[in-house]
Amino acid sequence: MISYLEGKILDKNEKFFVVDAGGIGYKIFSHSGILEKIPEIGQNVKIWTHLYVREDAMDLYGFLNKEELEFFEILISI
């Protein structure tokens, strides 16, 4: 499980952003409220993450703080 990532923002759009952490680019999905708050391209960021694994995909979801992550994990467990 990937708990958090810290690195430089390489790209962002209305559905996801990409963080370079240790030379690897992680595509992180999030909602518009978080995407508006993350720093601009080229700036550093620390993101709490949840790796959602399915048969056909592995998606990484990102949150600005641990409380948002915990709330998301409660929602998907219902």
mmCIF file of the N, C-alpha and C atoms, coordinates in Angstrom:
data_MODEL
# 
_entry.id   MODEL 
# 
loop_
_atom_site.group_PDB 
_atom_site.id 
_atom_site.type_symbol 
_atom_site.label_atom_id 
_atom_site.label_alt_id 
_atom_site.label_comp_id 
_atom_site.label_asym_id 
_atom_site.label_entity_id 
_atom_site.label_seq_id 
_atom_site.pdbx_PDB_ins_code 
_atom_site.Cartn_x 
_atom_site.Cartn_y 
_atom_site.Cartn_z 
_atom_site.occupancy 
_atom_site.B_iso_or_equiv 
_atom_site.pdbx_formal_charge 
_atom_site.auth_seq_id 
_atom_site.auth_comp_id 
_atom_site.auth_asym_id 
_atom_site.auth_atom_id 
_atom_site.pdbx_PDB_model_num 
ATOM 1   N N  . MET A 1 1  ? 0.853   -1.180 0.000   1.00 0.00 ? 1  MET A N  1 
ATOM 2   C CA . MET A 1 1  ? 0.000   0.000  0.000   1.00 0.00 ? 1  MET A CA 1 
ATOM 3   C C  . MET A 1 1  ? 0.891   1.233  0.000   1.00 0.00 ? 1  MET A C  1 
ATOM 4   N N  . ILE A 1 2  ? 0.507   2.213  -0.763  1.00 0.00 ? 2  ILE A N  1 
ATOM 5   C CA . ILE A 1 2  ? 1.214   3.498  -0.805  1.00 0.00 ? 2  ILE A CA 1 
ATOM 6   C C  . ILE A 1 2  ? 0.447   4.448  0.104   1.00 0.00 ? 2  ILE A C  1 
ATOM 7   N N  . SER A 1 3  ? 1.035   4.834  1.234   1.00 0.00 ? 3  SER A N  1 
ATOM 8   C CA . SER A 1 3  ? 0.347   5.677  2.221   1.00 0.00 ? 3  SER A CA 1 
ATOM 9   C C  . SER A 1 3  ? 0.387   7.153  1.870   1.00 0.00 ? 3  SER A C  1 
ATOM 10  N N  . TYR A 1 4  ? 1.535   7.616  1.400   1.00 0.00 ? 4  TYR A N  1 
ATOM 11  C CA . TYR A 1 4  ? 1.630   9.008  0.968   1.00 0.00 ? 4  TYR A CA 1 
ATOM 12  C C  . TYR A 1 4  ? 2.766   9.143  -0.024  1.00 0.00 ? 4  TYR A C  1 
ATOM 13  N N  . LEU A 1 5  ? 2.725   10.235 -0.768  1.00 0.00 ? 5  LEU A N  1 
ATOM 14  C CA . LEU A 1 5  ? 3.785   10.565 -1.714  1.00 0.00 ? 5  LEU A CA 1 
ATOM 15  C C  . LEU A 1 5  ? 4.202   12.003 -1.485  1.00 0.00 ? 5  LEU A C  1 
ATOM 16  N N  . GLU A 1 6  ? 5.475   12.240 -1.642  1.00 0.00 ? 6  GLU A N  1 
ATOM 17  C CA . GLU A 1 6  ? 5.993   13.601 -1.548  1.00 0.00 ? 6  GLU A CA 1 
ATOM 18  C C  . GLU A 1 6  ? 6.893   13.824 -2.755  1.00 0.00 ? 6  GLU A C  1 
ATOM 19  N N  . GLY A 1 7  ? 6.623   14.895 -3.492  1.00 0.00 ? 7  GLY A N  1 
ATOM 20  C CA . GLY A 1 7  ? 7.420   15.163 -4.668  1.00 0.00 ? 7  GLY A CA 1 
ATOM 21  C C  . GLY A 1 7  ? 6.931   16.383 -5.408  1.00 0.00 ? 7  GLY A C  1 
ATOM 22  N N  . LYS A 1 8  ? 7.375   16.507 -6.644  1.00 0.00 ? 8  LYS A N  1 
ATOM 23  C CA . LYS A 1 8  ? 7.082   17.677 -7.476  1.00 0.00 ? 8  LYS A CA 1 
ATOM 24  C C  . LYS A 1 8  ? 5.917   17.383 -8.411  1.00 0.00 ? 8  LYS A C  1 
ATOM 25  N N  . ILE A 1 9  ? 5.018   18.329 -8.543  1.00 0.00 ? 9  ILE A N  1 
ATOM 26  C CA . ILE A 1 9  ? 3.882   18.195 -9.457  1.00 0.00 ? 9  ILE A CA 1 
ATOM 27  C C  . ILE A 1 9  ? 4.370   18.398 -10.888 1.00 0.00 ? 9  ILE A C  1 
ATOM 28  N N  . LEU A 1 10 ? 4.112   17.393 -11.729 1.00 0.00 ? 10 LEU A N  1 
ATOM 29  C CA . LEU A 1 10 ? 4.530   17.447 -13.135 1.00 0.00 ? 10 LEU A CA 1 
ATOM 30  C C  . LEU A 1 10 ? 3.404   17.858 -14.064 1.00 0.00 ? 10 LEU A C  1 
ATOM 31  N N  . ASP A 1 11 ? 2.179   17.501 -13.703 1.00 0.00 ? 11 ASP A N  1 
ATOM 32  C CA . ASP A 1 11 ? 1.034   17.776 -14.575 1.00 0.00 ? 11 ASP A CA 1 
ATOM 33  C C  . ASP A 1 11 ? -0.218  17.754 -13.721 1.00 0.00 ? 11 ASP A C  1 
ATOM 34  N N  . LYS A 1 12 ? -1.243  18.479 -14.162 1.00 0.00 ? 12 LYS A N  1 
ATOM 35  C CA . LYS A 1 12 ? -2.547  18.369 -13.504 1.00 0.00 ? 12 LYS A CA 1 
ATOM 36  C C  . LYS A 1 12 ? -3.643  18.803 -14.456 1.00 0.00 ? 12 LYS A C  1 
ATOM 37  N N  . ASN A 1 13 ? -4.823  18.174 -14.278 1.00 0.00 ? 13 ASN A N  1 
ATOM 38  C CA . ASN A 1 13 ? -6.001  18.534 -15.062 1.00 0.00 ? 13 ASN A CA 1 
ATOM 39  C C  . ASN A 1 13 ? -7.226  18.414 -14.164 1.00 0.00 ? 13 ASN A C  1 
ATOM 40  N N  . GLU A 1 14 ? -8.412  18.302 -14.744 1.00 0.00 ? 14 GLU A N  1 
ATOM 41  C CA . GLU A 1 14 ? -9.630  18.310 -13.944 1.00 0.00 ? 14 GLU A CA 1 
ATOM 42  C C  . GLU A 1 14 ? -9.934  16.990 -13.238 1.00 0.00 ? 14 GLU A C  1 
ATOM 43  N N  . LYS A 1 15 ? -9.190  15.909 -13.541 1.00 0.00 ? 15 LYS A N  1 
ATOM 44  C CA . LYS A 1 15 ? -9.451  14.604 -12.927 1.00 0.00 ? 15 LYS A CA 1 
ATOM 45  C C  . LYS A 1 15 ? -8.284  14.057 -12.110 1.00 0.00 ? 15 LYS A C  1 
ATOM 46  N N  . PHE A 1 16 ? -7.067  14.411 -12.465 1.00 0.00 ? 16 PHE A N  1 
ATOM 47  C CA . PHE A 1 16 ? -5.900  13.840 -11.799 1.00 0.00 ? 16 PHE A CA 1 
ATOM 48  C C  . PHE A 1 16 ? -4.722  14.796 -11.885 1.00 0.00 ? 16 PHE A C  1 
ATOM 49  N N  . PHE A 1 17 ? -3.678  14.448 -11.140 1.00 0.00 ? 17 PHE A N  1 
ATOM 50  C CA . PHE A 1 17 ? -2.406  15.144 -11.254 1.00 0.00 ? 17 PHE A CA 1 
ATOM 51  C C  . PHE A 1 17 ? -1.298  14.111 -11.190 1.00 0.00 ? 17 PHE A C  1 
ATOM 52  N N  . VAL A 1 18 ? -0.106  14.495 -11.624 1.00 0.00 ? 18 VAL A N  1 
ATOM 53  C CA . VAL A 1 18 ? 1.039   13.590 -11.650 1.00 0.00 ? 18 VAL A CA 1 
ATOM 54  C C  . VAL A 1 18 ? 2.117   14.148 -10.746 1.00 0.00 ? 18 VAL A C  1 
ATOM 55  N N  . VAL A 1 19 ? 2.625   13.282 -9.855  1.00 0.00 ? 19 VAL A N  1 
ATOM 56  C CA . VAL A 1 19 ? 3.685   13.667 -8.925  1.00 0.00 ? 19 VAL A CA 1 
ATOM 57  C C  . VAL A 1 19 ? 4.930   12.844 -9.226  1.00 0.00 ? 19 VAL A C  1 
ATOM 58  N N  . ASP A 1 20 ? 6.063   13.520 -9.362  1.00 0.00 ? 20 ASP A N  1 
ATOM 59  C CA . ASP A 1 20 ? 7.364   12.855 -9.506  1.00 0.00 ? 20 ASP A CA 1 
ATOM 60  C C  . ASP A 1 20 ? 7.915   12.640 -8.105  1.00 0.00 ? 20 ASP A C  1 
ATOM 61  N N  . ALA A 1 21 ? 7.969   11.379 -7.696  1.00 0.00 ? 21 ALA A N  1 
ATOM 62  C CA . ALA A 1 21 ? 8.510   11.020 -6.383  1.00 0.00 ? 21 ALA A CA 1 
ATOM 63  C C  . ALA A 1 21 ? 9.628   10.006 -6.603  1.00 0.00 ? 21 ALA A C  1 
ATOM 64  N N  . GLY A 1 22 ? 10.845  10.432 -6.395  1.00 0.00 ? 22 GLY A N  1 
ATOM 65  C CA . GLY A 1 22 ? 11.981  9.531  -6.561  1.00 0.00 ? 22 GLY A CA 1 
ATOM 66  C C  . GLY A 1 22 ? 12.197  9.086  -7.993  1.00 0.00 ? 22 GLY A C  1 
ATOM 67  N N  . GLY A 1 23 ? 11.864  9.933  -8.950  1.00 0.00 ? 23 GLY A N  1 
ATOM 68  C CA . GLY A 1 23 ? 12.085  9.593  -10.347 1.00 0.00 ? 23 GLY A CA 1 
ATOM 69  C C  . GLY A 1 23 ? 10.966  8.783  -10.981 1.00 0.00 ? 23 GLY A C  1 
ATOM 70  N N  . ILE A 1 24 ? 9.879   8.557  -10.251 1.00 0.00 ? 24 ILE A N  1 
ATOM 71  C CA . ILE A 1 24 ? 8.731   7.826  -10.779 1.00 0.00 ? 24 ILE A CA 1 
ATOM 72  C C  . ILE A 1 24 ? 7.534   8.778  -10.797 1.00 0.00 ? 24 ILE A C  1 
ATOM 73  N N  . GLY A 1 25 ? 6.803   8.824  -11.899 1.00 0.00 ? 25 GLY A N  1 
ATOM 74  C CA . GLY A 1 25 ? 5.625   9.676  -12.012 1.00 0.00 ? 25 GLY A CA 1 
ATOM 75  C C  . GLY A 1 25 ? 4.374   8.916  -11.613 1.00 0.00 ? 25 GLY A C  1 
ATOM 76  N N  . TYR A 1 26 ? 3.721   9.359  -10.544 1.00 0.00 ? 26 TYR A N  1 
ATOM 77  C CA . TYR A 1 26 ? 2.499   8.728  -10.051 1.00 0.00 ? 26 TYR A CA 1 
ATOM 78  C C  . TYR A 1 26 ? 1.283   9.527  -10.496 1.00 0.00 ? 26 TYR A C  1 
ATOM 79  N N  . LYS A 1 27 ? 0.350   8.864  -11.169 1.00 0.00 ? 27 LYS A N  1 
ATOM 80  C CA . LYS A 1 27 ? -0.906  9.483  -11.579 1.00 0.00 ? 27 LYS A CA 1 
ATOM 81  C C  . LYS A 1 27 ? -1.884  9.323  -10.417 1.00 0.00 ? 27 LYS A C  1 
ATOM 82  N N  . ILE A 1 28 ? -2.347  10.454 -9.879  1.00 0.00 ? 28 ILE A N  1 
ATOM 83  C CA . ILE A 1 28 ? -3.174  10.449 -8.680  1.00 0.00 ? 28 ILE A CA 1 
ATOM 84  C C  . ILE A 1 28 ? -4.513  11.102 -8.996  1.00 0.00 ? 28 ILE A C  1 
ATOM 85  N N  . PHE A 1 29 ? -5.583  10.333 -8.852  1.00 0.00 ? 29 PHE A N  1 
ATOM 86  C CA . PHE A 1 29 ? -6.928  10.845 -9.086  1.00 0.00 ? 29 PHE A CA 1 
ATOM 87  C C  . PHE A 1 29 ? -7.424  11.565 -7.839  1.00 0.00 ? 29 PHE A C  1 
ATOM 88  N N  . SER A 1 30 ? -8.242  12.587 -8.055  1.00 0.00 ? 30 SER A N  1 
ATOM 89  C CA . SER A 1 30 ? -8.810  13.324 -6.932  1.00 0.00 ? 30 SER A CA 1 
ATOM 90  C C  . SER A 1 30 ? -10.022 14.106 -7.410  1.00 0.00 ? 30 SER A C  1 
ATOM 91  N N  . HIS A 1 31 ? -10.717 14.744 -6.474  1.00 0.00 ? 31 HIS A N  1 
ATOM 92  C CA . HIS A 1 31 ? -11.877 15.550 -6.872  1.00 0.00 ? 31 HIS A CA 1 
ATOM 93  C C  . HIS A 1 31 ? -11.464 17.008 -7.042  1.00 0.00 ? 31 HIS A C  1 
ATOM 94  N N  . SER A 1 32 ? -12.349 17.786 -7.648  1.00 0.00 ? 32 SER A N  1 
ATOM 95  C CA . SER A 1 32 ? -12.016 19.161 -8.030  1.00 0.00 ? 32 SER A CA 1 
ATOM 96  C C  . SER A 1 32 ? -11.618 20.046 -6.842  1.00 0.00 ? 32 SER A C  1 
ATOM 97  N N  . GLY A 1 33 ? -12.215 19.822 -5.673  1.00 0.00 ? 33 GLY A N  1 
ATOM 98  C CA . GLY A 1 33 ? -11.867 20.620 -4.498  1.00 0.00 ? 33 GLY A CA 1 
ATOM 99  C C  . GLY A 1 33 ? -10.406 20.479 -4.108  1.00 0.00 ? 33 GLY A C  1 
ATOM 100 N N  . ILE A 1 34 ? -9.895  19.277 -4.185  1.00 0.00 ? 34 ILE A N  1 
ATOM 101 C CA . ILE A 1 34 ? -8.487  19.036 -3.866  1.00 0.00 ? 34 ILE A CA 1 
ATOM 102 C C  . ILE A 1 34 ? -7.598  19.525 -5.001  1.00 0.00 ? 34 ILE A C  1 
ATOM 103 N N  . LEU A 1 35 ? -8.012  19.267 -6.240  1.00 0.00 ? 35 LEU A N  1 
ATOM 104 C CA . LEU A 1 35 ? -7.203  19.686 -7.376  1.00 0.00 ? 35 LEU A CA 1 
ATOM 105 C C  . LEU A 1 35 ? -7.018  21.200 -7.425  1.00 0.00 ? 35 LEU A C  1 
ATOM 106 N N  . GLU A 1 36 ? -7.999  21.954 -6.951  1.00 0.00 ? 36 GLU A N  1 
ATOM 107 C CA . GLU A 1 36 ? -7.872  23.410 -6.902  1.00 0.00 ? 36 GLU A CA 1 
ATOM 108 C C  . GLU A 1 36 ? -6.893  23.870 -5.819  1.00 0.00 ? 36 GLU A C  1 
ATOM 109 N N  . LYS A 1 37 ? -6.722  23.056 -4.777  1.00 0.00 ? 37 LYS A N  1 
ATOM 110 C CA . LYS A 1 37 ? -5.883  23.448 -3.641  1.00 0.00 ? 37 LYS A CA 1 
ATOM 111 C C  . LYS A 1 37 ? -4.424  23.015 -3.765  1.00 0.00 ? 37 LYS A C  1 
ATOM 112 N N  . ILE A 1 38 ? -4.143  22.018 -4.595  1.00 0.00 ? 38 ILE A N  1 
ATOM 113 C CA . ILE A 1 38 ? -2.757  21.568 -4.690  1.00 0.00 ? 38 ILE A CA 1 
ATOM 114 C C  . ILE A 1 38 ? -1.919  22.641 -5.381  1.00 0.00 ? 38 ILE A C  1 
ATOM 115 N N  . PRO A 1 39 ? -0.628  22.657 -5.103  1.00 0.00 ? 39 PRO A N  1 
ATOM 116 C CA . PRO A 1 39 ? 0.251   23.671 -5.716  1.00 0.00 ? 39 PRO A CA 1 
ATOM 117 C C  . PRO A 1 39 ? 0.297   23.561 -7.239  1.00 0.00 ? 39 PRO A C  1 
ATOM 118 N N  . GLU A 1 40 ? 0.848   24.565 -7.850  1.00 0.00 ? 40 GLU A N  1 
ATOM 119 C CA . GLU A 1 40 ? 0.984   24.603 -9.302  1.00 0.00 ? 40 GLU A CA 1 
ATOM 120 C C  . GLU A 1 40 ? 2.074   23.635 -9.770  1.00 0.00 ? 40 GLU A C  1 
ATOM 121 N N  . ILE A 1 41 ? 2.097   23.391 -11.072 1.00 0.00 ? 41 ILE A N  1 
ATOM 122 C CA . ILE A 1 41 ? 3.108   22.527 -11.683 1.00 0.00 ? 41 ILE A CA 1 
ATOM 123 C C  . ILE A 1 41 ? 4.494   23.061 -11.339 1.00 0.00 ? 41 ILE A C  1 
ATOM 124 N N  . GLY A 1 42 ? 5.378   22.145 -10.940 1.00 0.00 ? 42 GLY A N  1 
ATOM 125 C CA . GLY A 1 42 ? 6.742   22.499 -10.561 1.00 0.00 ? 42 GLY A CA 1 
ATOM 126 C C  . GLY A 1 42 ? 6.943   22.676 -9.071  1.00 0.00 ? 42 GLY A C  1 
ATOM 127 N N  . GLN A 1 43 ? 5.850   22.778 -8.313  1.00 0.00 ? 43 GLN A N  1 
ATOM 128 C CA . GLN A 1 43 ? 5.933   22.944 -6.863  1.00 0.00 ? 43 GLN A CA 1 
ATOM 129 C C  . GLN A 1 43 ? 5.911   21.576 -6.177  1.00 0.00 ? 43 GLN A C  1 
ATOM 130 N N  . ASN A 1 44 ? 6.396   21.528 -4.950  1.00 0.00 ? 44 ASN A N  1 
ATOM 131 C CA . ASN A 1 44 ? 6.389   20.292 -4.165  1.00 0.00 ? 44 ASN A CA 1 
ATOM 132 C C  . ASN A 1 44 ? 5.072   20.131 -3.431  1.00 0.00 ? 44 ASN A C  1 
ATOM 133 N N  . VAL A 1 45 ? 4.710   18.861 -3.200  1.00 0.00 ? 45 VAL A N  1 
ATOM 134 C CA . VAL A 1 45 ? 3.456   18.540 -2.520  1.00 0.00 ? 45 VAL A CA 1 
ATOM 135 C C  . VAL A 1 45 ? 3.625   17.233 -1.740  1.00 0.00 ? 45 VAL A C  1 
ATOM 136 N N  . LYS A 1 46 ? 2.880   17.108 -0.648  1.00 0.00 ? 46 LYS A N  1 
ATOM 137 C CA . LYS A 1 46 ? 2.781   15.849 0.086   1.00 0.00 ? 46 LYS A CA 1 
ATOM 138 C C  . LYS A 1 46 ? 1.319   15.446 0.054   1.00 0.00 ? 46 LYS A C  1 
ATOM 139 N N  . ILE A 1 47 ? 1.044   14.247 -0.440  1.00 0.00 ? 47 ILE A N  1 
ATOM 140 C CA . ILE A 1 47 ? -0.320  13.769 -0.647  1.00 0.00 ? 47 ILE A CA 1 
ATOM 141 C C  . ILE A 1 47 ? -0.514  12.432 0.061   1.00 0.00 ? 47 ILE A C  1 
ATOM 142 N N  . TRP A 1 48 ? -1.580  12.331 0.847   1.00 0.00 ? 48 TRP A N  1 
ATOM 143 C CA . TRP A 1 48 ? -1.995  11.054 1.440   1.00 0.00 ? 48 TRP A CA 1 
ATOM 144 C C  . TRP A 1 48 ? -2.736  10.287 0.365   1.00 0.00 ? 48 TRP A C  1 
ATOM 145 N N  . THR A 1 49 ? -2.498  8.986  0.252   1.00 0.00 ? 49 THR A N  1 
ATOM 146 C CA . THR A 1 49 ? -3.043  8.229  -0.866  1.00 0.00 ? 49 THR A CA 1 
ATOM 147 C C  . THR A 1 49 ? -3.759  6.952  -0.450  1.00 0.00 ? 49 THR A C  1 
ATOM 148 N N  . HIS A 1 50 ? -4.627  6.513  -1.334  1.00 0.00 ? 50 HIS A N  1 
ATOM 149 C CA . HIS A 1 50 ? -5.298  5.214  -1.204  1.00 0.00 ? 50 HIS A CA 1 
ATOM 150 C C  . HIS A 1 50 ? -5.151  4.506  -2.545  1.00 0.00 ? 50 HIS A C  1 
ATOM 151 N N  . LEU A 1 51 ? -4.587  3.309  -2.517  1.00 0.00 ? 51 LEU A N  1 
ATOM 152 C CA . LEU A 1 51 ? -4.437  2.500  -3.729  1.00 0.00 ? 51 LEU A CA 1 
ATOM 153 C C  . LEU A 1 51 ? -5.639  1.571  -3.842  1.00 0.00 ? 51 LEU A C  1 
ATOM 154 N N  . TYR A 1 52 ? -6.454  1.783  -4.873  1.00 0.00 ? 52 TYR A N  1 
ATOM 155 C CA . TYR A 1 52 ? -7.668  1.002  -5.092  1.00 0.00 ? 52 TYR A CA 1 
ATOM 156 C C  . TYR A 1 52 ? -7.376  -0.024 -6.179  1.00 0.00 ? 52 TYR A C  1 
ATOM 157 N N  . VAL A 1 53 ? -7.403  -1.306 -5.820  1.00 0.00 ? 53 VAL A N  1 
ATOM 158 C CA . VAL A 1 53 ? -7.027  -2.381 -6.738  1.00 0.00 ? 53 VAL A CA 1 
ATOM 159 C C  . VAL A 1 53 ? -8.273  -3.142 -7.172  1.00 0.00 ? 53 VAL A C  1 
ATOM 160 N N  . ARG A 1 54 ? -8.400  -3.291 -8.493  1.00 0.00 ? 54 ARG A N  1 
ATOM 161 C CA . ARG A 1 54 ? -9.480  -4.079 -9.090  1.00 0.00 ? 54 ARG A CA 1 
ATOM 162 C C  . ARG A 1 54 ? -8.850  -5.079 -10.058 1.00 0.00 ? 54 ARG A C  1 
ATOM 163 N N  . GLU A 1 55 ? -9.675  -5.911 -10.641 1.00 0.00 ? 55 GLU A N  1 
ATOM 164 C CA . GLU A 1 55 ? -9.164  -6.889 -11.607 1.00 0.00 ? 55 GLU A CA 1 
ATOM 165 C C  . GLU A 1 55 ? -8.506  -6.230 -12.803 1.00 0.00 ? 55 GLU A C  1 
ATOM 166 N N  . ASP A 1 56 ? -9.062  -5.100 -13.250 1.00 0.00 ? 56 ASP A N  1 
ATOM 167 C CA . ASP A 1 56 ? -8.596  -4.484 -14.483 1.00 0.00 ? 56 ASP A CA 1 
ATOM 168 C C  . ASP A 1 56 ? -7.842  -3.173 -14.291 1.00 0.00 ? 56 ASP A C  1 
ATOM 169 N N  . ALA A 1 57 ? -7.620  -2.747 -13.035 1.00 0.00 ? 57 ALA A N  1 
ATOM 170 C CA . ALA A 1 57 ? -6.944  -1.465 -12.819 1.00 0.00 ? 57 ALA A CA 1 
ATOM 171 C C  . ALA A 1 57 ? -6.400  -1.345 -11.399 1.00 0.00 ? 57 ALA A C  1 
ATOM 172 N N  . MET A 1 58 ? -5.422  -0.485 -11.275 1.00 0.00 ? 58 MET A N  1 
ATOM 173 C CA . MET A 1 58 ? -4.895  -0.066 -9.967  1.00 0.00 ? 58 MET A CA 1 
ATOM 174 C C  . MET A 1 58 ? -4.895  1.455  -9.999  1.00 0.00 ? 58 MET A C  1 
ATOM 175 N N  . ASP A 1 59 ? -5.810  2.079  -9.240  1.00 0.00 ? 59 ASP A N  1 
ATOM 176 C CA . ASP A 1 59 ? -5.940  3.532  -9.235  1.00 0.00 ? 59 ASP A CA 1 
ATOM 177 C C  . ASP A 1 59 ? -5.480  4.096  -7.906  1.00 0.00 ? 59 ASP A C  1 
ATOM 178 N N  . LEU A 1 60 ? -4.782  5.202  -7.979  1.00 0.00 ? 60 LEU A N  1 
ATOM 179 C CA . LEU A 1 60 ? -4.273  5.869  -6.787  1.00 0.00 ? 60 LEU A CA 1 
ATOM 180 C C  . LEU A 1 60 ? -5.090  7.148  -6.587  1.00 0.00 ? 60 LEU A C  1 
ATOM 181 N N  . TYR A 1 61 ? -5.687  7.286  -5.403  1.00 0.00 ? 61 TYR A N  1 
ATOM 182 C CA . TYR A 1 61 ? -6.484  8.467  -5.073  1.00 0.00 ? 61 TYR A CA 1 
ATOM 183 C C  . TYR A 1 61 ? -5.734  9.293  -4.045  1.00 0.00 ? 61 TYR A C  1 
ATOM 184 N N  . GLY A 1 62 ? -5.758  10.618 -4.198  1.00 0.00 ? 62 GLY A N  1 
ATOM 185 C CA . GLY A 1 62 ? -4.970  11.489 -3.335  1.00 0.00 ? 62 GLY A CA 1 
ATOM 186 C C  . GLY A 1 62 ? -5.805  12.470 -2.536  1.00 0.00 ? 62 GLY A C  1 
ATOM 187 N N  . PHE A 1 63 ? -5.289  12.787 -1.320  1.00 0.00 ? 63 PHE A N  1 
ATOM 188 C CA . PHE A 1 63 ? -5.963  13.682 -0.390  1.00 0.00 ? 63 PHE A CA 1 
ATOM 189 C C  . PHE A 1 63 ? -4.932  14.571 0.291   1.00 0.00 ? 63 PHE A C  1 
ATOM 190 N N  . LEU A 1 64 ? -5.359  15.780 0.644   1.00 0.00 ? 64 LEU A N  1 
ATOM 191 C CA . LEU A 1 64 ? -4.433  16.748 1.233   1.00 0.00 ? 64 LEU A CA 1 
ATOM 192 C C  . LEU A 1 64 ? -4.098  16.466 2.688   1.00 0.00 ? 64 LEU A C  1 
ATOM 193 N N  . ASN A 1 65 ? -4.985  15.765 3.381   1.00 0.00 ? 65 ASN A N  1 
ATOM 194 C CA . ASN A 1 65 ? -4.681  15.436 4.783   1.00 0.00 ? 65 ASN A CA 1 
ATOM 195 C C  . ASN A 1 65 ? -5.225  14.057 5.127   1.00 0.00 ? 65 ASN A C  1 
ATOM 196 N N  . LYS A 1 66 ? -4.782  13.557 6.253   1.00 0.00 ? 66 LYS A N  1 
ATOM 197 C CA . LYS A 1 66 ? -5.125  12.202 6.663   1.00 0.00 ? 66 LYS A CA 1 
ATOM 198 C C  . LYS A 1 66 ? -6.619  12.053 6.965   1.00 0.00 ? 66 LYS A C  1 
ATOM 199 N N  . GLU A 1 67 ? -7.247  13.103 7.452   1.00 0.00 ? 67 GLU A N  1 
ATOM 200 C CA . GLU A 1 67 ? -8.672  13.039 7.779   1.00 0.00 ? 67 GLU A CA 1 
ATOM 201 C C  . GLU A 1 67 ? -9.527  12.822 6.520   1.00 0.00 ? 67 GLU A C  1 
ATOM 202 N N  . GLU A 1 68 ? -9.179  13.500 5.421   1.00 0.00 ? 68 GLU A N  1 
ATOM 203 C CA . GLU A 1 68 ? -9.895  13.303 4.160   1.00 0.00 ? 68 GLU A CA 1 
ATOM 204 C C  . GLU A 1 68 ? -9.729  11.864 3.669   1.00 0.00 ? 68 GLU A C  1 
ATOM 205 N N  . LEU A 1 69 ? -8.531  11.331 3.793   1.00 0.00 ? 69 LEU A N  1 
ATOM 206 C CA . LEU A 1 69 ? -8.264  9.947  3.406   1.00 0.00 ? 69 LEU A CA 1 
ATOM 207 C C  . LEU A 1 69 ? -9.099  8.982  4.236   1.00 0.00 ? 69 LEU A C  1 
ATOM 208 N N  . GLU A 1 70 ? -9.125  9.172  5.544   1.00 0.00 ? 70 GLU A N  1 
ATOM 209 C CA . GLU A 1 70 ? -9.890  8.283  6.423   1.00 0.00 ? 70 GLU A CA 1 
ATOM 210 C C  . GLU A 1 70 ? -11.385 8.338  6.097   1.00 0.00 ? 70 GLU A C  1 
ATOM 211 N N  . PHE A 1 71 ? -11.903 9.527  5.798   1.00 0.00 ? 71 PHE A N  1 
ATOM 212 C CA . PHE A 1 71 ? -13.309 9.661  5.426   1.00 0.00 ? 71 PHE A CA 1 
ATOM 213 C C  . PHE A 1 71 ? -13.601 8.899  4.127   1.00 0.00 ? 71 PHE A C  1 
ATOM 214 N N  . PHE A 1 72 ? -12.727 9.033  3.140   1.00 0.00 ? 72 PHE A N  1 
ATOM 215 C CA . PHE A 1 72 ? -12.864 8.300  1.877   1.00 0.00 ? 72 PHE A CA 1 
ATOM 216 C C  . PHE A 1 72 ? -12.881 6.795  2.124   1.00 0.00 ? 72 PHE A C  1 
ATOM 217 N N  . GLU A 1 73 ? -11.987 6.319  2.976   1.00 0.00 ? 73 GLU A N  1 
ATOM 218 C CA . GLU A 1 73 ? -11.914 4.887  3.250   1.00 0.00 ? 73 GLU A CA 1 
ATOM 219 C C  . GLU A 1 73 ? -13.161 4.382  3.973   1.00 0.00 ? 73 GLU A C  1 
ATOM 220 N N  . ILE A 1 74 ? -13.765 5.213  4.801   1.00 0.00 ? 74 ILE A N  1 
ATOM 221 C CA . ILE A 1 74 ? -15.041 4.839  5.431   1.00 0.00 ? 74 ILE A CA 1 
ATOM 222 C C  . ILE A 1 74 ? -16.125 4.728  4.366   1.00 0.00 ? 74 ILE A C  1 
ATOM 223 N N  . LEU A 1 75 ? -16.189 5.703  3.470   1.00 0.00 ? 75 LEU A N  1 
ATOM 224 C CA . LEU A 1 75 ? -17.212 5.701  2.426   1.00 0.00 ? 75 LEU A CA 1 
ATOM 225 C C  . LEU A 1 75 ? -17.128 4.471  1.524   1.00 0.00 ? 75 LEU A C  1 
ATOM 226 N N  . ILE A 1 76 ? -15.929 4.088  1.123   1.00 0.00 ? 76 ILE A N  1 
ATOM 227 C CA . ILE A 1 76 ? -15.808 2.956  0.197   1.00 0.00 ? 76 ILE A CA 1 
ATOM 228 C C  . ILE A 1 76 ? -15.985 1.606  0.907   1.00 0.00 ? 76 ILE A C  1 
ATOM 229 N N  . SER A 1 77 ? -15.961 1.608  2.227   1.00 0.00 ? 77 SER A N  1 
ATOM 230 C CA . SER A 1 77 ? -16.159 0.348  2.961   1.00 0.00 ? 77 SER A CA 1 
ATOM 231 C C  . SER A 1 77 ? -17.636 0.027  3.172   1.00 0.00 ? 77 SER A C  1 
ATOM 232 N N  . ILE A 1 78 ? -18.514 0.990  2.903   1.00 0.00 ? 78 ILE A N  1 
ATOM 233 C CA . ILE A 1 78 ? -19.962 0.783  3.134   1.00 0.00 ? 78 ILE A CA 1 
ATOM 234 C C  . ILE A 1 78 ? -20.558 -0.018 2.001   1.00 0.00 ? 78 ILE A C  1 
# 
